[in-house]
Amino acid sequence: MKLFFYPHACSIATHIVLKETGLNFETEFVDLSTKVTGSGLDYLKINPKGAVPALGLENGTILTEGTTILTYLADLVPEKNLIPKTGTYERYEMMSLLSFISMDIHKNFSAFFYPEQIDKWIEIAKQKLSRSFDFVESKLNRNPYLFGDEISIADFYFYVMLYWCDYFKIDLEKWPKIIELKDKLNDRSSVKDVLAFDSSIVL
């Protein structure tokens, strides 16, 4: 498999989960401004959407969209219990949680990444993120991880947003359980390895 990535982007989650699975994979940098990969390929021919992550599979097909890729990888290693089994009610709860992280948290970081800083947009985004973090905090008051007693792909996906909170100086002091989760994830070798890898790339 090959992960097409951009450092410090949401592809971090896929990279971490690849490390967690123990599966063999390669990485290829994507310049998101030119849509050219590290080996000189036209990324738009690989993923016409132009976004990362994308995962090249051994049969030559390309899988896109972060939550879909995370689900695929978790299903490859069922013994890791990174996602509930297909056909169970818990599986649909997990899909609901992933959708929430994607649409209510991930999407609202768009305001911070936009080339022109629009203060009103950023303020609205912060308000929406605060409400979403309140919900996450309530889940973590009952369980050590987002989906219960065991770590899952939801935690690794959410971690990306917590990483961005540091970058954009969003204070998490209001949510101590979220800080605890962030600290636990920061201690994992997979997370340390991926952050070190991304930081070693000169843009």
TORKOL-4160 file (C-alpha; in steps of 0.2 Angstrom, whole numbers, padded with zeros to 4 digits, m for minus):
203
<pt num="1" X="0000" Y="0000" Z="0000"/>
<pt num="2" X="0005" Y="0018" Z="m0003"/>
<pt num="3" X="m0001" Y="0033" Z="0008"/>
<pt num="4" X="m0001" Y="0049" Z="m0002"/>
<pt num="5" X="0001" Y="0063" Z="0011"/>
<pt num="6" X="0005" Y="0081" Z="0016"/>
<pt num="7" X="0013" Y="0084" Z="0032"/>
<pt num="8" X="0003" Y="0090" Z="0047"/>
<pt num="9" X="m0013" Y="0088" Z="0037"/>
<pt num="10" X="m0027" Y="0076" Z="0041"/>
<pt num="11" X="m0017" Y="0062" Z="0032"/>
<pt num="12" X="m0009" Y="0061" Z="0049"/>
<pt num="13" X="m0023" Y="0050" Z="0055"/>
<pt num="14" X="m0021" Y="0038" Z="0041"/>
<pt num="15" X="m0002" Y="0037" Z="0044"/>
<pt num="16" X="m0005" Y="0034" Z="0063"/>
<pt num="17" X="m0017" Y="0020" Z="0060"/>
<pt num="18" X="m0006" Y="0012" Z="0047"/>
<pt num="19" X="0008" Y="0012" Z="0060"/>
<pt num="20" X="m0005" Y="0004" Z="0073"/>
<pt num="21" X="m0010" Y="m0010" Z="0061"/>
<pt num="22" X="0008" Y="m0015" Z="0058"/>
<pt num="23" X="0004" Y="m0017" Z="0039"/>
<pt num="24" X="0017" Y="m0014" Z="0026"/>
<pt num="25" X="0016" Y="0003" Z="0017"/>
<pt num="26" X="0025" Y="0016" Z="0008"/>
<pt num="27" X="0023" Y="0035" Z="0008"/>
<pt num="28" X="0023" Y="0048" Z="m0005"/>
<pt num="29" X="0022" Y="0067" Z="m0002"/>
<pt num="30" X="0010" Y="0077" Z="m0012"/>
<pt num="31" X="0012" Y="0096" Z="m0015"/>
<pt num="32" X="m0005" Y="0102" Z="m0012"/>
<pt num="33" X="m0002" Y="0119" Z="m0021"/>
<pt num="34" X="0005" Y="0111" Z="m0037"/>
<pt num="35" X="m0004" Y="0094" Z="m0036"/>
<pt num="36" X="0012" Y="0085" Z="m0040"/>
<pt num="37" X="0019" Y="0071" Z="m0030"/>
<pt num="38" X="0037" Y="0068" Z="m0023"/>
<pt num="39" X="0041" Y="0057" Z="m0037"/>
<pt num="40" X="0034" Y="0069" Z="m0050"/>
<pt num="41" X="0017" Y="0061" Z="m0053"/>
<pt num="42" X="0001" Y="0072" Z="m0057"/>
<pt num="43" X="m0009" Y="0069" Z="m0041"/>
<pt num="44" X="m0025" Y="0074" Z="m0050"/>
<pt num="45" X="m0023" Y="0058" Z="m0060"/>
<pt num="46" X="m0021" Y="0048" Z="m0044"/>
<pt num="47" X="m0035" Y="0057" Z="m0035"/>
<pt num="48" X="m0045" Y="0069" Z="m0045"/>
<pt num="49" X="m0052" Y="0077" Z="m0029"/>
<pt num="50" X="m0034" Y="0084" Z="m0026"/>
<pt num="51" X="m0035" Y="0081" Z="m0007"/>
<pt num="52" X="m0025" Y="0070" Z="0005"/>
<pt num="53" X="m0025" Y="0056" Z="0011"/>
<pt num="54" X="m0027" Y="0044" Z="m0003"/>
<pt num="55" X="m0022" Y="0026" Z="m0001"/>
<pt num="56" X="m0015" Y="0016" Z="m0016"/>
<pt num="57" X="m0019" Y="m0002" Z="m0014"/>
<pt num="58" X="m0010" Y="m0017" Z="m0021"/>
<pt num="59" X="m0022" Y="m0021" Z="m0034"/>
<pt num="60" X="m0019" Y="m0003" Z="m0042"/>
<pt num="61" X="m0035" Y="0005" Z="m0036"/>
<pt num="62" X="m0035" Y="0021" Z="m0025"/>
<pt num="63" X="m0046" Y="0023" Z="m0010"/>
<pt num="64" X="m0050" Y="0041" Z="m0004"/>
<pt num="65" X="m0059" Y="0050" Z="0010"/>
<pt num="66" X="m0051" Y="0049" Z="0027"/>
<pt num="67" X="m0065" Y="0040" Z="0037"/>
<pt num="68" X="m0067" Y="0027" Z="0023"/>
<pt num="69" X="m0048" Y="0024" Z="0023"/>
<pt num="70" X="m0048" Y="0022" Z="0042"/>
<pt num="71" X="m0062" Y="0010" Z="0041"/>
<pt num="72" X="m0054" Y="0000" Z="0028"/>
<pt num="73" X="m0037" Y="m0001" Z="0037"/>
<pt num="74" X="m0046" Y="m0006" Z="0054"/>
<pt num="75" X="m0055" Y="m0020" Z="0045"/>
<pt num="76" X="m0039" Y="m0027" Z="0038"/>
<pt num="77" X="m0033" Y="m0031" Z="0056"/>
<pt num="78" X="m0049" Y="m0036" Z="0066"/>
<pt num="79" X="m0039" Y="m0043" Z="0080"/>
<pt num="80" X="m0034" Y="m0025" Z="0084"/>
<pt num="81" X="m0052" Y="m0020" Z="0088"/>
<pt num="82" X="m0050" Y="m0003" Z="0081"/>
<pt num="83" X="m0068" Y="m0003" Z="0074"/>
<pt num="84" X="m0083" Y="m0014" Z="0079"/>
<pt num="85" X="m0087" Y="m0029" Z="0068"/>
<pt num="86" X="m0098" Y="m0027" Z="0052"/>
<pt num="87" X="m0116" Y="m0030" Z="0055"/>
<pt num="88" X="m0116" Y="m0025" Z="0074"/>
<pt num="89" X="m0126" Y="m0010" Z="0081"/>
<pt num="90" X="m0109" Y="m0003" Z="0088"/>
<pt num="91" X="m0103" Y="m0002" Z="0070"/>
<pt num="92" X="m0116" Y="0010" Z="0066"/>
<pt num="93" X="m0113" Y="0020" Z="0081"/>
<pt num="94" X="m0095" Y="0021" Z="0076"/>
<pt num="95" X="m0100" Y="0027" Z="0059"/>
<pt num="96" X="m0110" Y="0040" Z="0067"/>
<pt num="97" X="m0096" Y="0046" Z="0078"/>
<pt num="98" X="m0084" Y="0047" Z="0063"/>
<pt num="99" X="m0097" Y="0057" Z="0054"/>
<pt num="100" X="m0098" Y="0069" Z="0069"/>
<pt num="101" X="m0079" Y="0071" Z="0069"/>
<pt num="102" X="m0079" Y="0074" Z="0051"/>
<pt num="103" X="m0093" Y="0086" Z="0049"/>
<pt num="104" X="m0094" Y="0095" Z="0066"/>
<pt num="105" X="m0076" Y="0096" Z="0070"/>
<pt num="106" X="m0064" Y="0093" Z="0055"/>
<pt num="107" X="m0075" Y="0104" Z="0044"/>
<pt num="108" X="m0074" Y="0119" Z="0056"/>
<pt num="109" X="m0056" Y="0120" Z="0055"/>
<pt num="110" X="m0057" Y="0126" Z="0037"/>
<pt num="111" X="m0059" Y="0144" Z="0044"/>
<pt num="112" X="m0041" Y="0143" Z="0051"/>
<pt num="113" X="m0033" Y="0136" Z="0035"/>
<pt num="114" X="m0041" Y="0148" Z="0023"/>
<pt num="115" X="m0028" Y="0159" Z="0015"/>
<pt num="116" X="m0037" Y="0175" Z="0020"/>
<pt num="117" X="m0040" Y="0176" Z="0039"/>
<pt num="118" X="m0058" Y="0181" Z="0041"/>
<pt num="119" X="m0061" Y="0186" Z="0059"/>
<pt num="120" X="m0080" Y="0183" Z="0059"/>
<pt num="121" X="m0078" Y="0166" Z="0051"/>
<pt num="122" X="m0065" Y="0161" Z="0064"/>
<pt num="123" X="m0075" Y="0167" Z="0078"/>
<pt num="124" X="m0090" Y="0157" Z="0072"/>
<pt num="125" X="m0079" Y="0141" Z="0070"/>
<pt num="126" X="m0073" Y="0143" Z="0087"/>
<pt num="127" X="m0090" Y="0143" Z="0094"/>
<pt num="128" X="m0095" Y="0128" Z="0084"/>
<pt num="129" X="m0080" Y="0119" Z="0090"/>
<pt num="130" X="m0083" Y="0123" Z="0108"/>
<pt num="131" X="m0100" Y="0115" Z="0107"/>
<pt num="132" X="m0093" Y="0100" Z="0098"/>
<pt num="133" X="m0079" Y="0098" Z="0111"/>
<pt num="134" X="m0092" Y="0099" Z="0125"/>
<pt num="135" X="m0100" Y="0084" Z="0117"/>
<pt num="136" X="m0084" Y="0075" Z="0116"/>
<pt num="137" X="m0080" Y="0079" Z="0134"/>
<pt num="138" X="m0096" Y="0072" Z="0140"/>
<pt num="139" X="m0092" Y="0055" Z="0131"/>
<pt num="140" X="m0075" Y="0055" Z="0139"/>
<pt num="141" X="m0082" Y="0058" Z="0156"/>
<pt num="142" X="m0090" Y="0040" Z="0154"/>
<pt num="143" X="m0075" Y="0031" Z="0145"/>
<pt num="144" X="m0057" Y="0033" Z="0143"/>
<pt num="145" X="m0058" Y="0034" Z="0124"/>
<pt num="146" X="m0071" Y="0041" Z="0112"/>
<pt num="147" X="m0079" Y="0024" Z="0109"/>
<pt num="148" X="m0077" Y="0016" Z="0126"/>
<pt num="149" X="m0063" Y="0007" Z="0135"/>
<pt num="150" X="m0053" Y="0003" Z="0120"/>
<pt num="151" X="m0044" Y="0015" Z="0108"/>
<pt num="152" X="m0051" Y="0016" Z="0090"/>
<pt num="153" X="m0049" Y="0024" Z="0074"/>
<pt num="154" X="m0061" Y="0038" Z="0081"/>
<pt num="155" X="m0047" Y="0043" Z="0093"/>
<pt num="156" X="m0034" Y="0044" Z="0080"/>
<pt num="157" X="m0045" Y="0054" Z="0069"/>
<pt num="158" X="m0050" Y="0066" Z="0083"/>
<pt num="159" X="m0031" Y="0067" Z="0087"/>
<pt num="160" X="m0028" Y="0077" Z="0071"/>
<pt num="161" X="m0039" Y="0091" Z="0077"/>
<pt num="162" X="m0031" Y="0091" Z="0094"/>
<pt num="163" X="m0014" Y="0093" Z="0085"/>
<pt num="164" X="m0021" Y="0108" Z="0076"/>
<pt num="165" X="m0027" Y="0116" Z="0092"/>
<pt num="166" X="m0009" Y="0117" Z="0097"/>
<pt num="167" X="m0004" Y="0125" Z="0080"/>
<pt num="168" X="m0019" Y="0137" Z="0080"/>
<pt num="169" X="m0017" Y="0141" Z="0099"/>
<pt num="170" X="m0034" Y="0135" Z="0103"/>
<pt num="171" X="m0035" Y="0133" Z="0122"/>
<pt num="172" X="m0042" Y="0116" Z="0128"/>
<pt num="173" X="m0041" Y="0120" Z="0147"/>
<pt num="174" X="m0060" Y="0120" Z="0147"/>
<pt num="175" X="m0060" Y="0101" Z="0143"/>
<pt num="176" X="m0049" Y="0091" Z="0155"/>
<pt num="177" X="m0054" Y="0074" Z="0148"/>
<pt num="178" X="m0050" Y="0079" Z="0131"/>
<pt num="179" X="m0033" Y="0085" Z="0137"/>
<pt num="180" X="m0031" Y="0068" Z="0145"/>
<pt num="181" X="m0035" Y="0059" Z="0129"/>
<pt num="182" X="m0023" Y="0070" Z="0119"/>
<pt num="183" X="m0009" Y="0066" Z="0132"/>
<pt num="184" X="m0012" Y="0047" Z="0131"/>
<pt num="185" X="m0011" Y="0048" Z="0112"/>
<pt num="186" X="0005" Y="0059" Z="0112"/>
<pt num="187" X="0013" Y="0045" Z="0122"/>
<pt num="188" X="0010" Y="0031" Z="0109"/>
<pt num="189" X="0024" Y="0027" Z="0098"/>
<pt num="190" X="0014" Y="0027" Z="0082"/>
<pt num="191" X="0009" Y="0046" Z="0085"/>
<pt num="192" X="0027" Y="0050" Z="0090"/>
<pt num="193" X="0034" Y="0042" Z="0074"/>
<pt num="194" X="0022" Y="0051" Z="0063"/>
<pt num="195" X="0024" Y="0068" Z="0070"/>
<pt num="196" X="0043" Y="0066" Z="0069"/>
<pt num="197" X="0041" Y="0060" Z="0051"/>
<pt num="198" X="0030" Y="0075" Z="0046"/>
<pt num="199" X="0042" Y="0087" Z="0055"/>
<pt num="200" X="0057" Y="0081" Z="0046"/>
<pt num="201" X="0050" Y="0086" Z="0029"/>
<pt num="202" X="0055" Y="0103" Z="0023"/>
<pt num="203" X="0041" Y="0112" Z="0014"/>
